[in-house]
Amino acid sequence: MHKTARTLHQWLMLFLGLQFAIWSVTGAYMVYMDIDFIHGDDLVITPQSKVQPAQMNYSLQQLIQAYPHIDKISVDTLLGETVYRLTLADGESPKKLVISANSGQVLTPLSESTAVSVAQYFYTGKGDVAEVTLITDNPPFELSPRHLPAWRVNFDDFGSPSLYVSAHTGILVGKRHEFWRWFDWMFRFHIMDYSSGEDIDNALLFWVALLASGGALTGMVLVYFRVFKGQFTRRKKSRVQRVGVA
């Protein structure tokens, strides 16, 4: 049993050693980093939206007459201006609009300059805008496809932060910095998901975890033979030697 456990343990550790190292490094990073910092809570402000009734010269009745197929409506603000946010029932793909409550002007899809203004409005850092990109398809894994199209505004600041602004709603839909991106990669490697980064119920993780359990069990067997049984054997030999001397 000792020999079999030693052979199995050696081969299992040879096969699983790299993954154990990956688990250790990725787990240490995720535990060490402050989760509030990783989530970028200090990257943006959360302003209180105050609707200004004096700005609502375009009445709700006029809005409904102009857009009779409204499915959802809310009153909000965009860069301090009171606006209507609409979702129009348009077949399988509902259309979203932002309408000025003052003039009735359609404000979306956002232009590049407006998207930059929205990102700067929320951004708490002091870095300048480094790059602006309109993403219409194939979004990075850090941005959900349901938010497309969206503007990505990169800032020249610590951690290379990026803010994502929906082109249809003008809402901040995402924020990232390099440490968060590293965290995402660490999580993917930790759960052994090398495709989407979201599938935590995969066969590879199951089988590796099962083999790791086998490695742990064989290691316990070796501990028994080398420590506990070894001590018992040494004590027995010591007693035999004392009896022989006597």
C-alpha positions in Angstrom: 0.0 0.0 0.0 2.9 2.3 0.8 4.6 1.7 -2.5 1.3 2.1 -4.5 0.4 5.4 -2.7 4.0 6.7 -3.3 3.8 5.9 -7.1 0.3 7.4 -7.5 1.2 10.5 -5.5 4.4 11.1 -7.5 2.6 10.9 -10.9 -0.4 12.9 -9.7 1.8 15.7 -8.4 3.8 15.6 -11.6 0.6 16.1 -13.6 -1.1 18.6 -11.2 1.9 20.5 -10.0 1.6 23.3 -12.6 -2.1 23.7 -11.9 -1.4 23.8 -8.1 1.1 26.6 -8.8 -1.5 28.5 -10.9 -4.1 28.1 -8.1 -1.7 29.4 -5.5 -0.7 32.5 -7.6 -4.2 33.4 -8.8 -5.7 32.7 -5.4 -3.1 34.9 -3.6 -3.8 37.8 -6.1 -7.5 37.6 -5.6 -7.2 37.5 -1.8 -4.5 40.1 -1.5 -6.2 42.8 -3.7 -8.9 44.9 -2.1 -12.2 44.1 -3.8 -13.5 47.7 -3.7 -10.3 48.8 -5.5 -10.7 46.0 -8.0 -14.3 47.0 -8.7 -13.1 50.5 -9.4 -15.5 52.1 -6.9 -13.1 55.1 -6.6 -13.0 55.6 -10.4 -16.4 57.2 -10.7 -18.8 59.3 -8.8 -22.4 58.4 -8.1 -24.2 61.8 -8.5 -27.7 62.3 -7.3 -29.9 62.9 -10.3 -32.1 65.9 -9.7 -34.8 66.4 -12.2 -35.5 70.1 -12.9 -39.3 70.7 -13.5 -38.4 74.1 -15.0 -36.5 72.3 -17.8 -39.5 70.1 -18.8 -41.0 72.3 -21.5 -41.6 69.3 -23.6 -44.6 67.7 -21.9 -45.3 64.1 -21.4 -48.4 64.4 -23.5 -46.4 65.7 -26.4 -43.9 62.9 -26.0 -46.6 60.2 -26.1 -48.2 61.7 -29.2 -44.8 61.8 -30.9 -43.9 58.2 -29.8 -47.1 56.2 -29.5 -45.3 52.8 -29.1 -43.6 53.6 -25.9 -43.0 50.4 -23.8 -41.1 52.0 -20.9 -40.4 55.6 -19.9 -38.4 57.3 -17.2 -37.4 60.8 -16.3 -33.6 61.2 -15.7 -30.7 63.6 -16.3 -27.9 63.6 -18.8 -25.0 65.9 -18.1 -27.3 68.0 -15.8 -30.1 68.2 -18.4 -33.5 66.7 -17.7 -34.3 64.0 -20.2 -36.8 61.3 -21.0 -35.4 57.8 -21.5 -37.6 55.7 -23.7 -37.9 52.1 -24.7 -40.0 51.7 -27.8 -41.8 48.4 -28.6 -40.2 47.7 -32.0 -40.6 44.0 -32.7 -37.9 41.7 -31.3 -35.4 44.5 -30.9 -36.7 47.3 -28.7 -35.4 50.7 -29.5 -34.0 53.0 -26.9 -34.0 56.8 -27.1 -33.0 59.7 -24.9 -35.2 62.8 -25.5 -34.6 66.3 -24.2 -37.3 67.2 -21.8 -36.7 70.9 -22.7 -36.9 70.8 -26.5 -38.0 67.3 -27.5 -34.7 66.8 -29.4 -33.4 63.3 -29.8 -30.0 63.1 -28.1 -29.0 59.6 -29.0 -27.1 57.9 -30.4 -24.4 59.8 -28.6 -21.7 61.6 -30.6 -18.1 61.0 -29.7 -17.8 64.4 -28.0 -20.9 63.8 -25.9 -19.7 60.4 -24.9 -16.4 61.9 -23.8 -18.3 64.6 -21.8 -20.3 61.9 -20.0 -17.2 59.8 -19.2 -15.4 62.9 -17.9 -18.5 63.8 -15.8 -18.3 60.5 -14.0 -14.5 60.1 -13.9 -12.9 61.0 -10.6 -9.3 60.9 -11.8 -7.1 63.7 -13.2 -5.9 61.9 -16.3 -6.6 63.2 -19.8 -8.6 61.3 -22.4 -6.1 59.0 -24.3 -8.4 57.2 -26.7 -12.1 57.0 -27.7 -13.6 54.0 -29.6 -17.1 53.1 -30.6 -17.7 49.4 -30.1 -20.5 48.0 -32.2 -19.6 44.3 -32.3 -17.2 41.8 -30.8 -16.9 43.6 -27.4 -14.1 42.7 -25.1 -14.9 40.2 -22.4 -15.2 43.0 -19.8 -18.2 44.5 -21.6 -21.6 42.7 -22.0 -22.9 42.5 -25.6 -26.3 43.7 -24.3 -24.8 47.2 -23.9 -23.7 47.6 -27.5 -23.2 49.9 -29.2 -21.0 51.6 -26.5 -18.3 54.2 -26.4 -15.0 53.2 -24.7 -13.1 56.2 -23.3 -9.6 55.4 -22.1 -7.8 57.8 -19.7 -4.1 58.3 -19.4 -3.9 57.6 -15.6 -2.7 55.0 -13.1 -4.0 51.6 -14.1 -5.1 52.8 -17.6 -8.8 53.1 -16.6 -11.5 52.8 -19.2 -15.2 53.9 -18.9 -17.9 52.5 -21.2 -20.9 54.7 -22.1 -24.0 53.3 -23.9 -24.5 55.1 -27.2 -28.2 54.5 -27.0 -28.9 55.6 -23.4 -25.9 57.7 -22.4 -25.6 55.6 -19.2 -22.3 54.5 -17.8 -22.4 50.8 -18.4 -18.9 49.7 -17.4 -15.6 50.6 -15.9 -12.3 48.8 -15.9 -8.6 49.3 -15.1 -5.6 47.0 -15.6 -5.7 45.6 -12.1 -9.4 44.6 -12.6 -8.5 43.1 -16.0 -5.7 41.1 -14.3 -8.3 40.0 -11.7 -10.6 38.7 -14.5 -7.7 36.7 -16.0 -6.7 35.4 -12.6 -10.3 34.3 -11.9 -10.4 32.5 -15.3 -7.2 30.7 -14.7 -8.3 29.9 -11.1 -11.5 28.2 -12.3 -9.8 26.7 -15.3 -12.2 28.4 -17.8 -10.2 29.2 -20.9 -13.1 30.2 -23.1 -15.7 32.7 -21.8 -14.5 33.5 -18.3 -18.0 32.8 -16.9 -18.4 29.1 -17.0 -17.6 27.8 -13.5 -19.2 24.4 -14.1 -16.8 22.8 -16.5 -15.6 19.3 -16.9 -11.9 20.2 -16.8 -12.2 21.8 -13.4 -14.2 18.8 -12.1 -11.6 16.2 -13.2 -8.6 18.1 -12.1 -10.2 18.7 -8.7 -11.0 15.0 -8.5 -7.4 14.1 -9.3 -6.2 16.7 -6.8 -8.3 15.0 -4.1 -6.7 11.7 -5.1 -3.3 13.4 -4.7 -4.2 14.7 -1.3 -5.5 11.2 -0.1 -2.3 9.5 -1.3 -0.3 12.2 0.4 -2.1 11.4 3.7 -1.3 7.7 3.3 2.4 8.6 2.9 2.2 10.8 5.9 0.8 7.9 7.9 3.6 5.5 6.8 6.4 8.1 7.2 5.4 9.8 10.3 3.0 7.9 12.5 4.0 4.3 11.6 7.6 5.4 11.3 7.5 6.7 14.9 5.8 3.5 16.1 8.5 1.4 14.3 11.4 3.4 15.8 9.9 3.1 19.3 9.5 -0.6 18.9 13.1 -1.0 17.8 14.2 1.1 20.7 12.4 -1.1 23.2 13.8 -4.3 21.6 17.3 -2.9 21.8 16.9 -2.0 25.5 15.6 -5.5 26.2 18.5 -7.0 24.3 21.0 -4.9 26.3 19.4 -5.8 29.5 
